[in-house]
């Protein structure tokens, strides 16, 4: 009968696993994260605002304005544009490393930004559901649609 404890096979310091992460330093990780946020936000803003402007141009044509689905797409594009504009906060403070000297103002702006961002995400989701229902109704009852 073996009287040895099951913890005898563990490395010094307790639990198993790979041990502590290698010492790479917080400065390298912070600069990598900052550069990732900087360049990804620049690409996001360039493609995002250009895509939203193109969507608005297409769906606001005279021939498409009379269709309900087109109006829903215009509303969703507006909601997505608001969400994209709220991401500028992340770009300024994380990507460009703008100093935060007025903490109370930053906290108020953060709350406002979070509310508008989550509200616009919720609106986009409901508008997408409305578009799906509208398309489903048009397919199911196509003989009644003019």
N, C-alpha and C positions, 0 to 999 in steps of 0.2 A: 504494500500500500504506500502510495506516494504522499508524504506530508508537506510537500513544497507548495507554496502559495502560487496562485495563477499569475500574480504580478511579478514573479521572478524573471520572466522572459521579456519584460518591458524595458525600453531604454531608460537611462537615468533621467530623472525629472518627471516620471509619471507616464502618462498615456502614450499610446502608439502614434502612428501617423508619420508625417514627413518631417516634423520638427518645425522650428521657426523659419520664416521666409528668409532668403538671403538678404543681406544688408545692401539695398540699392539706393537708399536715401530718399527722403521725401521731395527733394528739389527736382530730381529727374522725373519722378512720377507727376508732380505738379506741372512741370513744363510740357510734358507729353500730353497731359489732359488739356492744358490750356491751348496748345497748338491744335489738338484734335477738335476742340470746340470752336476755335477761331476759323479753321479752314472748312469744317463741315457747315458752320453757320453761314459763311460766305456763299458756299454752293447752294445751301438751302434757300437763302434769300434771293439769289440770282434766278434759280430755276423756279422757285415758288412764286415770286411776284410776277415773273414773266408768264408763267402758266396761268395764274389767276387772271391777269390782264387779257390773255388770249381767250380764256373761257368766257369772261364777261363780254368780250367783243363778239364772240360767236353766238352766245345765248341771248344777247340783246338785239339781234337782228329783227327787223319788222316781221319777217315770216315766222320766226320762232316765238315771239312774244305772246302770241295767242294760245300757245300750247301750255297746259298746266305743268308738264314735266320740265319744260324749259324755264319756267318761272321758279320752280323748286331748285333747279340747278343754279340759277342766279343767286337765290338766297343762300344756298350751300356754299357757293363761291365767296360770297360776302362774309359768311361765318368763318370760312377757312382763312380768308385774308386777315380778319381780326385776330385769329389765333396766331397766324404767322407774324403779325406785327407785335404781338405780345412776347414773342420769342426774342425780340431785340434786347430785352432786359438781360437774358442769358448771354447774349453776344457781348454786350457791354461789360458786364461784371465778371464773366468767366473767361471769355475769349480775349478781350482787350485789357483785362485786369484794371478796370477803373476803380480808384480808391473809394471806399465807402466811409465818408467822414460824417455825414448826417444820418446817424443810425435810426432815429425816429422817422425821418422822411423815407428812408430805405424800407423800413418795416411796413409803413403805410402803402408804399408803392408795391411792395411784394404781395400784400394782401389783395390790393386792387387787381394786380396782374394775375394772381392765382384765380380770383373770382371770375374775371373776364375770360381767362383761358379755359377754365373748366366749363363755364357757361357756353362758350362757343363750341367746345367739343361735344357737349350734350346736344346743342342745337344741330350740329352737323350730323350726329347719329340719328336724331329724330327725322331730319330732312331726308337722309338716305333711306330710312324706313318708309317715309311717305312716297318717295320716288319708286321704291320697290313695289309698294302696294298699288300705286298708280299704274305702273307697267303691267303688273299681274292682272289688274282689272281690265286693262285694255286688251290683253291677250285672251282672257277668259270670255269676255263679252265683246268681242271685236265686231260682231254684227250690229250692236246697238250704238257703237261709236261712229260719229260722222267722219 
